[in-house]
């Protein structure tokens, strides 16, 4: 991060632990909003090839005639990339800061539940980052999709998810995504001051529900194709 080019208040904010946590929370919620919208779009698969391909084509024309074709798509990608870089950078720096603050393991063990949550967030986040690269190569670039046809997302989905090991990769990644949302949602709410004592239970329920809806919504498509419900 080129923090030396930022104004002093921003540098101080970024240097603080609460600043990094706030950046993680806001960037995470922005990424979650995109993931949810993308999931809704994917569900158009159940309406047939014409519906899904029309939707995919519409994404490239958002903002016309004010914006040229695909400009909005590239602006969206730039914003999402910036959010992802900030999210990952803040997470890595906070993890390193935590390790420096506690170089020696506690004599008393941490609660198993808390340890599982932390490990899931860190390793799950790393897994999702690797999966994101795979996903782009699979459905955007097409280099790892043997049946890839440019401009035909419905065909690409069906061709890809008819391969059992591709389904396995996606379903495992979706499980990680669900856990990441489940743990990250409550953490973001606490960081932003939304989760008070009275709201904590509601926030946890909302986070768990969101995790199930998003991961489950995405999983419907590969499962439907794998079982022959969509072809």
N, C-alpha and C positions, 0 to 999 in steps of 0.2 A: 504494500500500500504506500502511495506517495503522500504520506501524511505531512511531510515537510512543506508541501505546496498548499496545504489547507490553512485557513485562518487559525489563530491560536486557540480560540474557544473550541473549535472542532477537534483540534489535536488533543486538547485536554480531555474532551468528551470521549474520544476514541481510545485514549490511553487508560481511561478508568475502567474498572471491572464492570460497573453498572452500565457504562456506555457501550461496551462490547455486547453485554447481554441485551441491551435495548436494540442494538443493530441486529442481533440474531433474531430477536422476537419479531421486529417489523419485517425484516427480509423473509423470515420464515412464513409469516402470515401472507405476504405477497405471493410467495411461491405456492402456498396452499391454495390461494384463490385461483391461481392458474391451473393447478392440478385438478381442482374440482371442476372448473369450466371445461378443461380438456376431457375429463371423464364423461361429462354430459354429452359432449360432442361425439365421443367414441360410441356411446350407446345408440347413436343413429345407425350403427351397423345392423341393428335388429329391424330397421325399417327398409333395408335393402340397399343394393349397390348405388342406385340413382340418388337416394337421399344422402348417403354418406359422401359420395363423390361431389355432389352439389354443395354440401356443407364445406368440404375441403377447398373447393374452388372459391366459395364465398369468402373464406378467410383471407384469400389473396387479394380481394377487391375492397376490403374494409377501408373506408375513408375516401374512396373515389367520389367525385372527381377532384376533391381538394388535394388528396394524396395520389401519387402515381401507384400503379399496380405493385403490390407486395411491399410498399413502403411501411405500412402499419405492421405487417408481419415482421419486418426487420427491426423496427423500433421496439416491438414487443420482445423480440429475441435479445436485443441489446439491454433492455431493462431487466429481463429475467437473468441474463448472464451477470449483470452487475450485482443483482440481489444474491445470486448463487455464490459469487466470489466473496462478497461481504459476509455472507452466512458462514461459509466454510472457513474463511480467514479468522473471523471472530471465534468460531468454535475451536480451531486449532490453537490459537493464542491463549484462549481461556484454559484449555486443557494443559498447555505447557505451564501456564501461571499456577495452576492448581498443583501440578507435580513439583514445581520449584518451592511452593509454599509448604508442601508435605513430602520432603524427600525420603522420609523413613515411614514405613507402614505403621499404622496405629497398632498399639498393643491389643486394644479391644477391637474386634471386628465391626465393620459397619453393618447395618441391617442388610439382609440379603436382598430385600425388595429394592432398596435404594441402589445397591451395587448393580443389580440387574438393569435398572433403569438407566444408570450412567453408561454401562457397557453397551446397552442397546442403542443409545443415542450416538455414541462415538463410532462403534463398529458398524452399526446400521447405517449411519450417515456416510461412512466411507464406502460401504457396499452400494448404496444408492448412487453415489457419485460415479462409480465404475459402471453401474447399470445404465446411467444416463448416457454415457458414451456409447454403450452397446445399442441403446434404443435409437440414437441418432443415426448410427451406422446401419441399423436395421430398417427403419421406416422413412428416414429423411434422405440419406445418401444411398441406401440400398445395397451396400457392399457385402453385408452378411446375410442378406435375404436372397436365396437362390432363385426365387420366383418373382423378383422385383420388376414391376412395370411402372415407369415414371408416369405420374398423373392418374394413377388408378389405385387409390388407397384401399378400397374395398378388396380388390384382388390381392393386394399385398398382405392385408390382414389375414385373409383366408389361407393364402399360400404359406404364410409364416406359421400360423397357429395349428396347422395340420401336422407339424413336426413335434413329436412328444417332448424332446429335450428343450425346445424353444419355450414350450408351455411351462416346463419346470423352472426355467430361468425366470420367466415373468412372474409366476406365482410365488416363488421365493422372494423376489424383489418386492412384490406387493405386500407380502407378510412383513417385510422390513419397513416398508412405507407406512403400513398401519401402525406398527409399534412406534415408529418415529413420530407420527402425528399424535398418537395417544400420549406419549411422554412429553413431547414438545409443546402441545397445546396448553397444558396446565402451566408449564414453565414460562411460556410467553405471557400468559395471563398474569402470573405473579410478578414478572418483571415490569409489565406495563401498569401495574397497580389495579388491575381489574378484579383479581381474585382475592376478595376479602374473606374473613372467617365465615360469614353467612353465605357467601357465593361459592365457596370452594367445592362443595359437593356438586352443585349445578355445573360448574366449570369442568369438573372431571367427567360428569355424565355427557356433557356436550362434546368434550374432546374424544371420549371413547366412541360416541355415536358417529362423529365425523370420521374417525379412523375406520370404523366398520363400513360406513357408506362409501367412502372413497376407495378403499382397498377392495371391497366387495363389488362395487360398480365396475371397476377396471377388470376384475377377475371374471365377470360375466361373459365378456367377449371371447377370451381364449377358451374358456370352458365350453361355451356354446359351439364354437368352431370345432373343438377337439371331439365333442360328442356328436357332431353332425347336425345340431339344431340350426346352425348357420352354415351355408356352403355356397 
